[in-house]
C-alpha cells in the first residue's frame, strides 16, 4: 500500500510542479495571504474536498474521510520579506520570497490531499489538512489553536514536515526534539539626538546599542555551557538618518534559541539585566519587548518510530534516520504541545553544489524532485496512523 503512494505521487509530479511554481511566484508574509490561499482553495475545489477559512487569519482547513478518529496534517504556507536572488525562471518579483520552502510544503500537502482523497473509502477516519499562515511570524499556529481548531476538529494527533535544501534527496530525518525554542525580542534604546560635531552635549543611543550587542554575545560565550545548545542572534540594528546627526533612538531585534526551558529562563532574565545595566552606564533608557515565545518542538517518540517504519516500507532506498536536531524553530511546537505529534525533514538538496544555500537565504534553491516524496510522506503518515488507530495493522 505504501509503495503505491509513492508511485501515485510521482505520477502527479507535473501537477505538483505547477502548484509549487505558482505559489513560488506570489509569496506573501504574515497571517493574511489572499493570493496564496486562493491557489490552495482552487485546488481543493478541483479535488472536491470541502474546506473552511479560519477566523483571524487566512489559514485553511479541509477534511477528508469520516469516522471517529482524526489526525491533523499541517503545512505552513507563508513567505519571508526577502528579495529573491535565486534566478530560477519562476522567481518572485514582489520583494518577498519563499526562502524556507513553504511553497513546497503547500504543494506537497495538496498532493497528499489528492492521494488521500483517492483512498477516502479505506481511511476509516478523518484527515484534517491545515494550510497554516503566519509561521514565520510565530503567531500562526497559536492563532488557529486559540480559535479552537483541535477542539472543533477532534484531532488526536498531528504531523508536519519541512524540505531541507542542505539534505540530499531520498534522505528523511526525524527526532525527539527536532527544533529549538525561540524567544524573539526587540530593544529600543532612547538617547538625546543632536549634531554629530558635539556628541558630549547629547546622549548617543548607537553607542549604547553597540555595547548591548557585545554584552549579549558575551552572555552566550561566558555564561552558557556549550552543552546547553544556545544561540543568540541580533539580526536587526537600526538607527539614524544621516552621518552627522546623532539620533534619538536605536533599535536592536534578535532571537534566543535553546532546547532547555531552564536555560531559556536564565538567559532571558540575564538579557533583561544586561539591557538595563548597559543602558544606565551610558545614560540612556532602554525598553525590552518580547516579540515571540515559541517552545521547543517535542515529538512523540513512538509516533516518530512508527511513521519512520512506514516510510521505509514505502521505498527501501529512502535513508530514514533519527538525526533531526537543529537550532531553527517552528511554531508547530504549539500544536505538538497539545497532541502527540511527529515532524520530519525531507531532503531537497540540488545537484549543483554552487547552488547549495541554506533556508532564509535569497539565493536558496530547492530540488523539485522532493515534491512527490513529501506528498507521499504526508499521506503515509496519515494512513499508517489511522490503520494503527483502527487496529488493522
C-alpha positions as CSV (number, residue, x, y, z in Angstrom):
1,X,0.0,0.0,0.0
2,X,2.7,2.5,1.0
3,X,4.6,1.8,-2.3
4,X,1.5,2.7,-4.2
5,X,1.5,6.1,-2.5
6,X,4.9,7.0,-3.8
7,X,4.1,5.7,-7.3
8,X,0.9,7.7,-7.4
9,X,2.7,10.8,-6.1
10,X,5.3,10.5,-8.8
11,X,2.6,10.3,-11.4
12,X,1.3,13.7,-10.4
13,X,4.7,15.4,-10.4
14,X,3.8,17.8,-13.1
15,X,0.7,19.0,-11.1
16,X,2.9,19.4,-8.0
17,X,5.4,21.4,-10.0
18,X,2.8,23.7,-11.4
19,X,1.3,24.3,-7.9
20,X,4.7,24.9,-6.4
21,X,5.8,27.3,-9.1
22,X,2.5,29.2,-9.0
23,X,2.9,29.6,-5.2
24,X,6.6,30.5,-5.5
25,X,5.8,33.5,-7.8
26,X,3.4,35.1,-5.3
27,X,4.9,34.9,-1.8
28,X,3.1,36.7,1.0
29,X,4.0,37.5,4.5
30,X,2.0,37.2,7.8
31,X,-1.4,35.9,8.6
32,X,-3.4,37.2,5.7
33,X,-2.3,35.7,2.4
34,X,-5.1,36.3,-0.1
35,X,-3.3,35.2,-3.3
36,X,-1.7,32.2,-1.7
37,X,-4.9,30.9,-0.2
38,X,-6.8,31.4,-3.5
39,X,-4.4,28.9,-5.2
40,X,-5.0,26.4,-2.4
41,X,-8.7,26.9,-2.4
42,X,-8.9,26.4,-6.2
43,X,-7.0,23.1,-6.0
44,X,-9.2,21.9,-3.1
45,X,-12.3,22.7,-5.1
46,X,-10.9,20.8,-8.1
47,X,-10.3,17.8,-5.8
48,X,-13.9,18.2,-4.4
49,X,-12.5,18.5,-0.9
50,X,-14.6,20.7,1.5
51,X,-12.6,23.4,3.2
52,X,-13.0,26.3,5.6
53,X,-11.2,29.6,6.0
54,X,-10.4,30.1,9.7
55,X,-11.2,33.3,11.7
56,X,-8.5,35.8,12.4
57,X,-6.2,34.6,9.6
58,X,-6.4,33.2,6.1
59,X,-5.4,29.7,7.3
60,X,-7.4,27.0,5.6
61,X,-8.7,23.6,6.9
62,X,-10.0,20.8,4.8
63,X,-11.4,17.4,5.7
64,X,-11.1,14.0,4.0
65,X,-12.9,11.0,5.2
66,X,-15.4,10.2,8.0
67,X,-15.2,8.5,11.3
68,X,-14.3,8.8,15.0
69,X,-10.5,9.1,14.7
70,X,-8.8,12.1,13.3
71,X,-5.2,13.2,12.5
72,X,-4.1,16.7,11.5
73,X,-1.7,17.2,8.6
74,X,-0.2,20.7,8.7
75,X,1.7,22.7,6.1
76,X,3.0,26.3,6.6
77,X,2.3,28.5,3.6
78,X,3.7,32.0,4.3
79,X,6.8,33.6,2.8
80,X,9.6,35.9,4.0
81,X,10.3,39.6,3.5
82,X,13.4,38.7,1.4
83,X,14.1,39.9,-2.1
84,X,14.7,36.8,-4.2
85,X,18.1,36.3,-6.0
86,X,17.8,32.6,-6.9
87,X,17.5,33.3,-10.7
88,X,15.0,30.5,-11.2
89,X,12.6,31.2,-14.1
90,X,9.7,31.4,-11.7
91,X,11.3,33.6,-9.1
92,X,9.2,36.1,-7.2
93,X,9.4,39.7,-8.1
94,X,7.3,41.3,-5.3
95,X,10.1,41.8,-2.8
96,X,9.2,38.7,-0.8
97,X,10.4,35.1,-1.2
98,X,9.6,31.5,-0.3
99,X,13.1,31.1,1.1
100,X,12.1,28.5,3.6
101,X,10.3,26.1,1.2
102,X,6.7,26.8,2.4
103,X,5.6,26.8,-1.3
104,X,7.0,23.2,-1.4
105,X,5.1,22.3,1.8
106,X,1.8,23.7,0.5
107,X,2.1,21.9,-2.9
108,X,3.1,18.6,-1.1
109,X,0.1,18.8,1.2
110,X,-2.2,19.4,-1.8
111,X,-0.6,16.4,-3.4
112,X,-1.2,14.4,-0.2
113,X,-4.8,15.6,-0.3
114,X,-5.2,14.0,-3.8
115,X,-3.6,10.8,-2.6
116,X,-5.9,10.6,0.4
117,X,-9.0,11.6,-1.5
118,X,-8.4,8.7,-3.8
119,X,-8.3,6.4,-0.8
120,X,-11.1,8.0,1.2
121,X,-13.2,4.9,1.3
122,X,-10.4,3.0,3.1
123,X,-9.3,5.7,5.5
124,X,-11.5,4.6,8.4
125,X,-11.4,8.1,9.9
126,X,-10.9,11.8,9.2
127,X,-7.8,13.6,8.0
128,X,-7.8,17.3,8.6
129,X,-5.5,19.3,6.4
130,X,-4.2,22.6,7.8
131,X,-2.7,25.2,5.4
132,X,-1.3,27.5,8.1
133,X,-0.3,31.1,7.6
134,X,1.9,33.2,9.9
135,X,4.6,30.6,10.7
136,X,7.5,32.9,10.0
137,X,5.9,35.5,12.4
138,X,5.5,32.8,15.0
139,X,1.8,33.5,15.6
140,X,0.0,31.3,13.0
141,X,-0.3,28.1,15.0
142,X,-1.1,29.9,18.2
143,X,-3.9,31.8,16.4
144,X,-5.6,28.7,15.0
145,X,-5.3,26.9,18.3
146,X,-6.8,29.9,20.1
147,X,-9.7,29.7,17.6
148,X,-10.3,26.1,18.8
149,X,-9.0,24.1,15.9
150,X,-8.1,21.0,17.9
151,X,-11.4,21.0,19.7
152,X,-13.6,21.6,16.7
153,X,-11.7,19.0,14.5
154,X,-11.3,16.4,17.2
155,X,-7.7,15.8,16.1
156,X,-5.9,13.3,18.3
157,X,-2.5,13.6,16.6
158,X,-0.6,15.8,14.2
159,X,2.1,15.6,11.6
160,X,4.1,18.1,9.7
161,X,7.3,18.3,7.7
162,X,9.8,20.6,6.1
163,X,12.0,20.3,3.0
164,X,15.7,20.9,3.6
165,X,18.0,22.3,0.9
166,X,21.1,21.0,2.5
167,X,19.9,17.4,2.9
168,X,20.3,15.1,-0.1
169,X,17.3,13.7,-1.9
170,X,15.9,10.4,-0.5
171,X,17.1,11.3,3.0
172,X,14.4,11.7,5.6
173,X,15.1,12.7,9.2
174,X,13.1,12.8,12.4
175,X,13.9,13.3,16.1
176,X,12.6,13.6,19.6
177,X,13.4,17.4,19.7
178,X,14.0,18.3,16.1
179,X,13.8,22.1,16.7
180,X,14.7,24.6,19.4
181,X,12.5,27.1,21.3
182,X,12.7,30.7,20.2
183,X,12.5,33.9,22.3
184,X,12.2,36.9,20.0
185,X,12.9,40.3,21.4
186,X,13.3,44.0,20.5
187,X,15.4,46.5,22.4
188,X,14.6,50.2,21.9
189,X,17.4,52.5,23.2
190,X,16.4,56.1,23.9
191,X,19.0,58.8,24.0
192,X,19.2,62.5,23.1
193,X,19.8,63.4,19.5
194,X,21.8,66.3,18.2
195,X,24.6,67.5,15.9
196,X,27.4,64.9,15.5
197,X,30.0,67.7,15.9
198,X,29.3,67.9,19.7
199,X,28.4,64.4,21.0
200,X,29.3,65.5,24.5
201,X,26.2,67.6,24.6
202,X,23.9,64.7,23.5
203,X,23.3,61.1,24.5
204,X,24.3,58.6,21.8
205,X,21.9,55.6,21.6
206,X,24.0,54.0,18.9
207,X,27.0,53.7,21.3
208,X,24.7,52.1,23.9
209,X,23.3,49.7,21.3
210,X,26.8,48.6,20.3
211,X,27.7,47.8,23.9
212,X,24.5,45.9,24.4
213,X,25.2,43.9,21.3
214,X,28.7,43.0,22.5
215,X,27.5,42.2,26.0
216,X,24.8,39.8,24.7
217,X,27.3,37.9,22.6
218,X,29.5,37.5,25.7
219,X,26.4,36.2,27.6
220,X,26.5,33.1,25.4
221,X,30.3,32.8,25.3
222,X,30.8,33.2,29.1
223,X,27.6,32.2,30.9
224,X,26.2,29.3,28.9
225,X,27.9,25.9,28.7
226,X,28.2,24.7,25.1
227,X,26.4,21.5,26.1
228,X,23.3,23.6,26.7
229,X,22.9,24.4,23.0
230,X,22.0,28.0,23.0
231,X,22.3,30.6,20.1
232,X,21.6,34.3,20.4
233,X,21.4,36.4,17.3
234,X,20.9,40.1,16.7
235,X,19.6,40.3,13.2
236,X,18.5,43.9,13.1
237,X,20.2,47.1,14.3
238,X,18.8,50.3,13.0
239,X,19.4,54.0,13.9
240,X,19.8,57.4,12.4
241,X,19.1,59.1,9.2
242,X,22.3,61.0,8.4
243,X,26.0,60.5,9.0
244,X,26.5,63.7,11.0
245,X,23.4,63.6,13.2
246,X,23.1,61.6,16.4
247,X,19.6,60.0,16.5
248,X,17.2,59.9,19.5
249,X,16.8,56.1,19.3
250,X,18.4,52.9,18.2
251,X,16.6,49.6,17.8
252,X,18.0,46.1,18.0
253,X,16.0,43.0,17.4
254,X,17.1,39.4,17.8
255,X,16.3,35.8,18.9
256,X,17.4,33.4,21.5
257,X,17.2,29.7,20.8
258,X,17.6,26.8,23.2
259,X,16.5,23.2,23.9
260,X,16.2,23.6,27.6
261,X,13.5,25.5,29.4
262,X,15.6,26.3,32.4
263,X,18.4,27.6,30.2
264,X,16.0,29.8,28.3
265,X,14.6,31.2,31.5
266,X,18.0,32.0,32.9
267,X,19.2,33.7,29.7
268,X,16.0,35.7,29.2
269,X,16.5,37.0,32.7
270,X,20.1,37.9,32.0
271,X,19.2,39.7,28.7
272,X,16.9,41.9,30.7
273,X,19.6,42.6,33.3
274,X,22.2,43.4,30.7
275,X,20.0,45.7,28.7
276,X,19.0,47.7,31.8
277,X,22.6,47.8,33.2
278,X,24.3,48.8,30.0
279,X,21.7,51.5,29.2
280,X,22.3,53.0,32.7
281,X,26.1,53.1,32.2
282,X,25.7,55.2,29.1
283,X,23.0,57.5,30.4
284,X,20.3,56.1,28.1
285,X,17.0,54.4,28.7
286,X,16.2,51.0,27.1
287,X,12.9,49.1,26.7
288,X,13.0,45.4,26.1
289,X,9.9,43.9,24.3
290,X,9.0,40.3,23.8
291,X,8.1,39.6,20.2
292,X,7.8,35.8,20.3
293,X,8.0,32.9,22.8
294,X,7.8,29.5,21.0
295,X,8.5,26.3,22.9
296,X,10.9,23.5,21.9
297,X,9.4,21.2,19.3
298,X,8.9,18.0,21.2
299,X,7.7,15.0,19.2
300,X,6.1,11.7,20.3
301,X,8.9,9.1,20.1
302,X,6.5,6.2,19.4
303,X,4.7,8.1,16.6
304,X,8.1,9.1,15.1
305,X,9.3,5.5,15.0
306,X,6.1,4.1,13.6
307,X,6.0,6.7,10.8
308,X,9.6,6.2,10.1
309,X,9.0,2.5,9.7
310,X,6.1,3.1,7.3
311,X,8.3,5.4,5.2
312,X,11.0,2.7,4.9
313,X,8.3,0.3,3.6
314,X,7.3,2.9,1.1
315,X,10.7,2.9,-0.5
316,X,13.6,0.8,0.7
317,X,16.0,3.3,-1.0
318,X,15.0,6.1,1.4
319,X,17.6,6.8,4.1
320,X,15.4,7.4,7.2
321,X,17.3,8.4,10.3
322,X,16.6,9.6,13.8
323,X,19.1,12.5,13.4
324,X,16.9,15.6,13.2
325,X,18.1,18.2,15.8
326,X,18.7,21.7,14.6
327,X,18.7,25.2,16.1
328,X,15.9,26.5,14.0
329,X,12.4,26.9,15.4
330,X,8.9,26.0,14.4
331,X,5.5,27.2,15.7
332,X,4.2,23.7,15.0
333,X,5.6,23.3,18.5
334,X,2.4,24.8,19.9
335,X,0.4,22.0,18.2
336,X,2.9,19.3,19.3
337,X,2.4,20.5,22.9
338,X,-1.3,19.7,22.7
339,X,-1.5,16.4,20.9
340,X,1.0,13.6,20.1
341,X,2.9,14.8,17.0
342,X,5.7,14.0,14.6
343,X,7.8,16.3,12.5
344,X,10.0,15.1,9.7
345,X,12.6,16.6,7.3
346,X,12.7,15.7,3.6
347,X,15.9,16.2,1.6
348,X,15.7,18.7,-1.2
349,X,19.3,19.5,-2.0
350,X,20.1,20.5,-5.6
351,X,22.8,18.6,-7.6
352,X,24.9,21.7,-8.2
353,X,27.0,22.4,-5.1
354,X,27.4,26.0,-6.2
355,X,23.7,26.5,-5.8
356,X,23.6,25.0,-2.3
357,X,22.4,27.6,0.1
358,X,20.5,27.3,3.4
359,X,17.0,28.4,4.1
360,X,16.2,32.1,4.6
361,X,19.0,32.9,2.0
362,X,17.9,34.9,-1.0
363,X,19.8,32.5,-3.3
364,X,18.3,29.3,-2.0
365,X,17.0,26.7,-4.5
366,X,15.1,23.5,-3.6
367,X,15.1,20.3,-5.6
368,X,11.6,19.8,-7.0
369,X,12.1,16.0,-7.1
370,X,11.4,16.3,-3.3
371,X,7.8,17.2,-4.0
372,X,6.4,13.7,-4.7
373,X,8.4,12.3,-1.8
374,X,7.0,15.0,0.6
375,X,3.4,14.4,-0.7
376,X,3.8,10.6,-0.2
377,X,5.3,11.1,3.3
378,X,2.3,13.3,4.4
379,X,-0.2,10.7,3.1
380,X,1.8,7.8,4.5
381,X,1.9,9.4,8.0
382,X,-1.9,9.7,7.9
383,X,-2.7,6.3,6.6
384,X,-0.3,4.5,8.9
385,X,-1.6,6.3,12.0
386,X,-5.2,5.7,11.0
387,X,-4.7,2.0,10.4
388,X,-2.9,1.6,13.8
389,X,-5.7,3.5,15.5
390,X,-8.3,1.2,13.9
391,X,-6.2,-1.9,14.9
392,X,-5.9,-3.1,11.3
393,X,-2.1,-3.4,11.3
